[in-house]
Amino acid sequence: QVQLVESGGGLVQAGGSLRLSCAASGRTFSSYAMSWFRQAPGKEREFVAVISGSGGSASYADSLKGRFTISRDNAKNTVYLQMNSLKPEDTAVYSCAGGVRFTRAIRHYDYWGQGTQVTVSS
């Protein structure tokens, strides 16, 4: 069993930056691909980014490439999402997820955090 706890959300002005963190319990963290998803009010949850267990591979939603960066520190059992040049449309609840597959598909993720709110003001 893996438990995930996100932090780092908050209110930021457009053009600003935030770094989200997701701390994982358990001793097998490096075995899991880790992803970030987000869900805006009235919209479906959408993929943001995924990173492999070793951290050697990463993939991003096309619309976010260049502004967001996913990384992980396996010694700290933590995955990060650095978000730059934030826009009001980035406002959403951001959740991290863990699974055995390096994939963008929500259905393949077994473990989820509770989410952290990111609000970008114009």
TIVO-2410 file (N, C-alpha, C; in nm, 3 decimals):
# residues 122
REC num residu      c1      c2      c3 atome chaine
REC   1      Q   0.084  -0.120   0.000     N      A
REC   1      Q   0.000   0.000   0.000    CA      A
REC   1      Q   0.088   0.124   0.000     C      A
REC   2      V   0.051   0.220  -0.083     N      A
REC   2      V   0.123   0.345  -0.092    CA      A
REC   2      V   0.027   0.458  -0.061     C      A
REC   3      Q   0.069   0.548   0.024     N      A
REC   3      Q  -0.010   0.667   0.054    CA      A
REC   3      Q   0.062   0.789  -0.001     C      A
REC   4      L  -0.016   0.878  -0.062     N      A
REC   4      L   0.039   0.996  -0.127    CA      A
REC   4      L  -0.023   1.121  -0.066     C      A
REC   5      V   0.062   1.218  -0.037     N      A
REC   5      V   0.015   1.344   0.021    CA      A
REC   5      V   0.076   1.460  -0.056     C      A
REC   6      E  -0.010   1.541  -0.118     N      A
REC   6      E   0.036   1.656  -0.194    CA      A
REC   6      E   0.045   1.780  -0.106     C      A
REC   7      S   0.130   1.871  -0.148     N      A
REC   7      S   0.141   2.001  -0.083    CA      A
REC   7      S   0.193   2.102  -0.184     C      A
REC   8      G   0.185   2.229  -0.146     N      A
REC   8      G   0.243   2.333  -0.230    CA      A
REC   8      G   0.146   2.413  -0.312     C      A
REC   9      G   0.018   2.375  -0.308     N      A
REC   9      G  -0.080   2.453  -0.381    CA      A
REC   9      G  -0.106   2.587  -0.316     C      A
REC  10      G  -0.181   2.670  -0.385     N      A
REC  10      G  -0.213   2.800  -0.329    CA      A
REC  10      G  -0.263   2.895  -0.435     C      A
REC  11      L  -0.265   3.022  -0.400     N      A
REC  11      L  -0.310   3.128  -0.489    CA      A
REC  11      L  -0.189   3.202  -0.545     C      A
REC  12      V  -0.186   3.218  -0.676     N      A
REC  12      V  -0.074   3.285  -0.740    CA      A
REC  12      V  -0.128   3.372  -0.854     C      A
REC  13      Q  -0.059   3.479  -0.882     N      A
REC  13      Q  -0.099   3.565  -0.993    CA      A
REC  13      Q  -0.053   3.504  -1.126     C      A
REC  14      A  -0.124   3.537  -1.230     N      A
REC  14      A  -0.086   3.492  -1.364    CA      A
REC  14      A   0.058   3.533  -1.393     C      A
REC  15      G   0.132   3.440  -1.450     N      A
REC  15      G   0.273   3.462  -1.478    CA      A
REC  15      G   0.365   3.412  -1.368     C      A
REC  16      G   0.307   3.379  -1.255     N      A
REC  16      G   0.386   3.332  -1.142    CA      A
REC  16      G   0.418   3.183  -1.151     C      A
REC  17      S   0.482   3.134  -1.044     N      A
REC  17      S   0.525   2.995  -1.039    CA      A
REC  17      S   0.484   2.930  -0.907     C      A
REC  18      L   0.468   2.801  -0.911     N      A
REC  18      L   0.446   2.719  -0.793    CA      A
REC  18      L   0.518   2.587  -0.810     C      A
REC  19      R   0.559   2.529  -0.700     N      A
REC  19      R   0.612   2.393  -0.704    CA      A
REC  19      R   0.529   2.306  -0.612     C      A
REC  20      L   0.468   2.205  -0.670     N      A
REC  20      L   0.391   2.108  -0.594    CA      A
REC  20      L   0.480   1.992  -0.555     C      A
REC  21      S   0.452   1.936  -0.440     N      A
REC  21      S   0.522   1.819  -0.392    CA      A
REC  21      S   0.422   1.708  -0.362     C      A
REC  22      C   0.466   1.586  -0.377     N      A
REC  22      C   0.384   1.469  -0.344    CA      A
REC  22      C   0.474   1.372  -0.270     C      A
REC  23      A   0.448   1.357  -0.141     N      A
REC  23      A   0.527   1.268  -0.058    CA      A
REC  23      A   0.459   1.132  -0.049     C      A
REC  24      A   0.538   1.028  -0.069     N      A
REC  24      A   0.485   0.892  -0.070    CA      A
REC  24      A   0.537   0.812   0.048     C      A
REC  25      S   0.450   0.728   0.101     N      A
REC  25      S   0.492   0.633   0.203    CA      A
REC  25      S   0.539   0.506   0.135     C      A
REC  26      G   0.604   0.419   0.209     N      A
REC  26      G   0.641   0.290   0.154    CA      A
REC  26      G   0.785   0.285   0.106     C      A
REC  27      R   0.836   0.164   0.095     N      A
REC  27      R   0.976   0.146   0.060    CA      A
REC  27      R   0.997   0.111  -0.087     C      A
REC  28      T   0.889   0.111  -0.165     N      A
REC  28      T   0.901   0.072  -0.305    CA      A
REC  28      T   0.870   0.187  -0.399     C      A
REC  29      F   0.891   0.308  -0.353     N      A
REC  29      F   0.856   0.427  -0.430    CA      A
REC  29      F   0.919   0.425  -0.568     C      A
REC  30      S   1.045   0.385  -0.576     N      A
REC  30      S   1.115   0.388  -0.705    CA      A
REC  30      S   1.060   0.286  -0.804     C      A
REC  31      S   0.975   0.197  -0.759     N      A
REC  31      S   0.913   0.098  -0.847    CA      A
REC  31      S   0.797   0.155  -0.927     C      A
REC  32      Y   0.749   0.270  -0.886     N      A
REC  32      Y   0.628   0.325  -0.943    CA      A
REC  32      Y   0.655   0.443  -1.035     C      A
REC  33      A   0.587   0.441  -1.147     N      A
REC  33      A   0.576   0.563  -1.225    CA      A
REC  33      A   0.484   0.657  -1.149     C      A
REC  34      M   0.515   0.784  -1.153     N      A
REC  34      M   0.435   0.883  -1.082    CA      A
REC  34      M   0.385   0.988  -1.179     C      A
REC  35      S   0.262   1.027  -1.158     N      A
REC  35      S   0.201   1.124  -1.247    CA      A
REC  35      S   0.133   1.235  -1.170     C      A
REC  36      W   0.109   1.342  -1.240     N      A
REC  36      W   0.023   1.450  -1.193    CA      A
REC  36      W  -0.096   1.459  -1.288     C      A
REC  37      F  -0.213   1.473  -1.229     N      A
REC  37      F  -0.336   1.500  -1.302    CA      A
REC  37      F  -0.398   1.625  -1.242     C      A
REC  38      R  -0.489   1.684  -1.315     N      A
REC  38      R  -0.560   1.800  -1.260    CA      A
REC  38      R  -0.706   1.796  -1.302     C      A
REC  39      Q  -0.788   1.859  -1.220     N      A
REC  39      Q  -0.931   1.866  -1.250    CA      A
REC  39      Q  -0.982   2.004  -1.217     C      A
REC  40      A  -1.029   2.073  -1.320     N      A
REC  40      A  -1.087   2.205  -1.304    CA      A
REC  40      A  -1.237   2.190  -1.278     C      A
REC  41      P  -1.299   2.290  -1.217     N      A
REC  41      P  -1.443   2.282  -1.189    CA      A
REC  41      P  -1.523   2.256  -1.315     C      A
REC  42      G  -1.609   2.156  -1.307     N      A
REC  42      G  -1.696   2.124  -1.419    CA      A
REC  42      G  -1.629   2.051  -1.534     C      A
REC  43      K  -1.504   2.013  -1.515     N      A
REC  43      K  -1.432   1.944  -1.622    CA      A
REC  43      K  -1.383   1.808  -1.573     C      A
REC  44      E  -1.350   1.723  -1.670     N      A
REC  44      E  -1.295   1.593  -1.635    CA      A
REC  44      E  -1.150   1.606  -1.591     C      A
REC  45      R  -1.108   1.508  -1.515     N      A
REC  45      R  -0.968   1.503  -1.475    CA      A
REC  45      R  -0.881   1.482  -1.600     C      A
REC  46      E  -0.771   1.555  -1.605     N      A
REC  46      E  -0.684   1.544  -1.722    CA      A
REC  46      E  -0.540   1.521  -1.681     C      A
REC  47      F  -0.469   1.454  -1.770     N      A
REC  47      F  -0.329   1.423  -1.751    CA      A
REC  47      F  -0.244   1.548  -1.760     C      A
REC  48      V  -0.144   1.557  -1.672     N      A
REC  48      V  -0.049   1.668  -1.675    CA      A
REC  48      V   0.090   1.620  -1.715     C      A
REC  49      A   0.144   1.524  -1.636     N      A
REC  49      A   0.280   1.477  -1.661    CA      A
REC  49      A   0.301   1.343  -1.591     C      A
REC  50      V   0.396   1.266  -1.641     N      A
REC  50      V   0.434   1.138  -1.581    CA      A
REC  50      V   0.585   1.126  -1.583     C      A
REC  51      I   0.639   1.059  -1.481     N      A
REC  51      I   0.782   1.033  -1.473    CA      A
REC  51      I   0.803   0.887  -1.436     C      A
REC  52      S   0.904   0.826  -1.496     N      A
REC  52      S   0.931   0.685  -1.469    CA      A
REC  52      S   0.988   0.667  -1.329     C      A
REC  53      G   0.994   0.541  -1.287     N      A
REC  53      G   1.043   0.510  -1.153    CA      A
REC  53      G   1.184   0.559  -1.126     C      A
REC  54      S   1.269   0.548  -1.226     N      A
REC  54      S   1.408   0.593  -1.211    CA      A
REC  54      S   1.422   0.743  -1.228     C      A
REC  55      G   1.321   0.804  -1.285     N      A
REC  55      G   1.329   0.946  -1.317    CA      A
REC  55      G   1.392   0.975  -1.452     C      A
REC  56      G   1.427   0.870  -1.525     N      A
REC  56      G   1.496   0.889  -1.651    CA      A
REC  56      G   1.408   0.927  -1.769     C      A
REC  57      S   1.278   0.904  -1.755     N      A
REC  57      S   1.185   0.938  -1.862    CA      A
REC  57      S   1.070   1.020  -1.807     C      A
REC  58      A   1.024   1.113  -1.887     N      A
REC  58      A   0.909   1.195  -1.850    CA      A
REC  58      A   0.829   1.228  -1.974     C      A
REC  59      S   0.702   1.250  -1.953     N      A
REC  59      S   0.613   1.285  -2.063    CA      A
REC  59      S   0.513   1.387  -2.012     C      A
REC  60      Y   0.473   1.479  -2.102     N      A
REC  60      Y   0.386   1.588  -2.063    CA      A
REC  60      Y   0.266   1.599  -2.156     C      A
REC  61      A   0.159   1.656  -2.104     N      A
REC  61      A   0.050   1.696  -2.190    CA      A
REC  61      A   0.105   1.800  -2.287     C      A
REC  62      D   0.067   1.788  -2.412     N      A
REC  62      D   0.123   1.875  -2.515    CA      A
REC  62      D   0.102   2.023  -2.483     C      A
REC  63      S  -0.012   2.055  -2.428     N      A
REC  63      S  -0.045   2.195  -2.402    CA      A
REC  63      S   0.037   2.255  -2.289     C      A
REC  64      L   0.103   2.169  -2.209     N      A
REC  64      L   0.176   2.217  -2.093    CA      A
REC  64      L   0.328   2.208  -2.110     C      A
REC  65      K   0.370   2.143  -2.216     N      A
REC  65      K   0.512   2.124  -2.237    CA      A
REC  65      K   0.583   2.258  -2.245     C      A
REC  66      G   0.693   2.268  -2.172     N      A
REC  66      G   0.770   2.392  -2.171    CA      A
REC  66      G   0.740   2.480  -2.052     C      A
REC  67      R   0.624   2.464  -1.991     N      A
REC  67      R   0.591   2.544  -1.872    CA      A
REC  67      R   0.598   2.462  -1.744     C      A
REC  68      F   0.567   2.333  -1.754     N      A
REC  68      F   0.564   2.246  -1.637    CA      A
REC  68      F   0.680   2.146  -1.646     C      A
REC  69      T   0.738   2.113  -1.529     N      A
REC  69      T   0.845   2.014  -1.522    CA      A
REC  69      T   0.820   1.919  -1.407     C      A
REC  70      I   0.820   1.791  -1.437     N      A
REC  70      I   0.804   1.689  -1.334    CA      A
REC  70      I   0.941   1.633  -1.299     C      A
REC  71      S   0.962   1.606  -1.172     N      A
REC  71      S   1.088   1.547  -1.127    CA      A
REC  71      S   1.060   1.464  -1.003     C      A
REC  72      R   1.157   1.387  -0.961     N      A
REC  72      R   1.139   1.304  -0.842    CA      A
REC  72      R   1.271   1.288  -0.770     C      A
REC  73      D   1.261   1.266  -0.639     N      A
REC  73      D   1.376   1.237  -0.556    CA      A
REC  73      D   1.344   1.107  -0.483     C      A
REC  74      N   1.397   0.997  -0.532     N      A
REC  74      N   1.361   0.867  -0.474    CA      A
REC  74      N   1.417   0.850  -0.332     C      A
REC  75      A   1.522   0.921  -0.300     N      A
REC  75      A   1.575   0.915  -0.164    CA      A
REC  75      A   1.478   0.979  -0.064     C      A
REC  76      K   1.398   1.072  -0.114     N      A
REC  76      K   1.300   1.140  -0.028    CA      A
REC  76      K   1.158   1.091  -0.052     C      A
REC  77      N   1.142   0.993  -0.140     N      A
REC  77      N   1.008   0.942  -0.173    CA      A
REC  77      N   0.914   1.056  -0.213     C      A
REC  78      T   0.963   1.145  -0.297     N      A
REC  78      T   0.885   1.264  -0.332    CA      A
REC  78      T   0.893   1.290  -0.481     C      A
REC  79      V   0.778   1.328  -0.537     N      A
REC  79      V   0.772   1.372  -0.675    CA      A
REC  79      V   0.727   1.518  -0.675     C      A
REC  80      Y   0.778   1.594  -0.770     N      A
REC  80      Y   0.753   1.737  -0.776    CA      A
REC  80      Y   0.691   1.776  -0.910     C      A
REC  81      L   0.620   1.887  -0.907     N      A
REC  81      L   0.573   1.948  -1.031    CA      A
REC  81      L   0.604   2.097  -1.023     C      A
REC  82      Q   0.700   2.140  -1.101     N      A
REC  82      Q   0.734   2.282  -1.110    CA      A
REC  82      Q   0.648   2.344  -1.219     C      A
REC  83      M   0.573   2.446  -1.182     N      A
REC  83      M   0.480   2.510  -1.276    CA      A
REC  83      M   0.520   2.656  -1.291     C      A
REC  84      N   0.554   2.694  -1.412     N      A
REC  84      N   0.596   2.830  -1.442    CA      A
REC  84      N   0.499   2.897  -1.538     C      A
REC  85      S   0.506   3.029  -1.545     N      A
REC  85      S   0.422   3.106  -1.636    CA      A
REC  85      S   0.276   3.064  -1.624     C      A
REC  86      L   0.230   3.058  -1.503     N      A
REC  86      L   0.094   3.008  -1.478    CA      A
REC  86      L  -0.011   3.100  -1.538     C      A
REC  87      K  -0.120   3.036  -1.582     N      A
REC  87      K  -0.231   3.106  -1.645    CA      A
REC  87      K  -0.358   3.078  -1.566     C      A
REC  88      P  -0.457   3.165  -1.576     N      A
REC  88      P  -0.584   3.139  -1.505    CA      A
REC  88      P  -0.643   3.003  -1.541     C      A
REC  89      E  -0.624   2.957  -1.663     N      A
REC  89      E  -0.680   2.828  -1.702    CA      A
REC  89      E  -0.606   2.710  -1.640     C      A
REC  90      D  -0.498   2.735  -1.569     N      A
REC  90      D  -0.430   2.629  -1.495    CA      A
REC  90      D  -0.496   2.605  -1.360     C      A
REC  91      T  -0.593   2.687  -1.324     N      A
REC  91      T  -0.664   2.670  -1.198    CA      A
REC  91      T  -0.733   2.535  -1.194     C      A
REC  92      A  -0.702   2.456  -1.090     N      A
REC  92      A  -0.757   2.321  -1.078    CA      A
REC  92      A  -0.710   2.260  -0.947     C      A
REC  93      V  -0.767   2.145  -0.916     N      A
REC  93      V  -0.713   2.061  -0.810    CA      A
REC  93      V  -0.613   1.966  -0.875     C      A
REC  94      Y  -0.491   1.969  -0.824     N      A
REC  94      Y  -0.383   1.887  -0.878    CA      A
REC  94      Y  -0.361   1.767  -0.786     C      A
REC  95      S  -0.360   1.649  -0.848     N      A
REC  95      S  -0.344   1.525  -0.772    CA      A
REC  95      S  -0.226   1.445  -0.828     C      A
REC  96      C  -0.153   1.383  -0.738     N      A
REC  96      C  -0.049   1.291  -0.784    CA      A
REC  96      C  -0.103   1.149  -0.778     C      A
REC  97      A  -0.045   1.064  -0.859     N      A
REC  97      A  -0.089   0.926  -0.868    CA      A
REC  97      A   0.030   0.836  -0.895     C      A
REC  98      G   0.023   0.713  -0.845     N      A
REC  98      G   0.129   0.616  -0.865    CA      A
REC  98      G   0.078   0.488  -0.925     C      A
REC  99      G   0.158   0.429  -1.013     N      A
REC  99      G   0.120   0.304  -1.076    CA      A
REC  99      G   0.243   0.233  -1.132     C      A
REC 100      V   0.224   0.112  -1.175     N      A
REC 100      V   0.338   0.034  -1.223    CA      A
REC 100      V   0.369   0.061  -1.370     C      A
REC 101      R   0.276   0.125  -1.440     N      A
REC 101      R   0.297   0.153  -1.582    CA      A
REC 101      R   0.329   0.299  -1.606     C      A
REC 102      F   0.419   0.324  -1.697     N      A
REC 102      F   0.451   0.459  -1.742    CA      A
REC 102      F   0.346   0.495  -1.847     C      A
REC 103      T   0.240   0.562  -1.804     N      A
REC 103      T   0.125   0.583  -1.891    CA      A
REC 103      T   0.054   0.712  -1.856     C      A
REC 104      R  -0.023   0.763  -1.953     N      A
REC 104      R  -0.107   0.880  -1.930    CA      A
REC 104      R  -0.248   0.842  -1.889     C      A
REC 105      A  -0.278   0.713  -1.896     N      A
REC 105      A  -0.414   0.667  -1.874    CA      A
REC 105      A  -0.449   0.659  -1.726     C      A
REC 106      I  -0.553   0.729  -1.689     N      A
REC 106      I  -0.595   0.735  -1.548    CA      A
REC 106      I  -0.623   0.597  -1.491     C      A
REC 107      R  -0.681   0.510  -1.572     N      A
REC 107      R  -0.727   0.381  -1.521    CA      A
REC 107      R  -0.614   0.291  -1.473     C      A
REC 108      H  -0.490   0.321  -1.511     N      A
REC 108      H  -0.379   0.235  -1.474    CA      A
REC 108      H  -0.313   0.275  -1.343     C      A
REC 109      Y  -0.365   0.381  -1.280     N      A
REC 109      Y  -0.304   0.428  -1.156    CA      A
REC 109      Y  -0.379   0.374  -1.036     C      A
REC 110      D  -0.304   0.313  -0.946     N      A
REC 110      D  -0.363   0.246  -0.830    CA      A
REC 110      D  -0.370   0.334  -0.707     C      A
REC 111      Y  -0.280   0.430  -0.698     N      A
REC 111      Y  -0.269   0.511  -0.576    CA      A
REC 111      Y  -0.285   0.658  -0.609     C      A
REC 112      W  -0.363   0.727  -0.526     N      A
REC 112      W  -0.394   0.867  -0.549    CA      A
REC 112      W  -0.381   0.947  -0.421     C      A
REC 113      G  -0.334   1.070  -0.436     N      A
REC 113      G  -0.336   1.163  -0.325    CA      A
REC 113      G  -0.471   1.232  -0.318     C      A
REC 114      Q  -0.487   1.316  -0.217     N      A
REC 114      Q  -0.615   1.383  -0.195    CA      A
REC 114      Q  -0.630   1.509  -0.281     C      A
REC 115      G  -0.519   1.555  -0.336     N      A
REC 115      G  -0.522   1.673  -0.422    CA      A
REC 115      G  -0.488   1.801  -0.348     C      A
REC 116      T  -0.438   1.897  -0.424     N      A
REC 116      T  -0.407   2.029  -0.369    CA      A
REC 116      T  -0.458   2.135  -0.467     C      A
REC 117      Q  -0.520   2.238  -0.414     N      A
REC 117      Q  -0.582   2.340  -0.498    CA      A
REC 117      Q  -0.479   2.441  -0.547     C      A
REC 118      V  -0.482   2.465  -0.676     N      A
REC 118      V  -0.402   2.572  -0.736    CA      A
REC 118      V  -0.498   2.671  -0.800     C      A
REC 119      T  -0.486   2.796  -0.760     N      A
REC 119      T  -0.571   2.901  -0.815    CA      A
REC 119      T  -0.482   3.011  -0.872     C      A
REC 120      V  -0.504   3.041  -0.999     N      A
REC 120      V  -0.425   3.143  -1.067    CA      A
REC 120      V  -0.517   3.260  -1.098     C      A
REC 121      S  -0.485   3.374  -1.042     N      A
REC 121      S  -0.567   3.494  -1.063    CA      A
REC 121      S  -0.514   3.575  -1.181     C      A
REC 122      S  -0.606   3.641  -1.248     N      A
REC 122      S  -0.569   3.721  -1.367    CA      A
REC 122      S  -0.532   3.864  -1.329     C      A
***
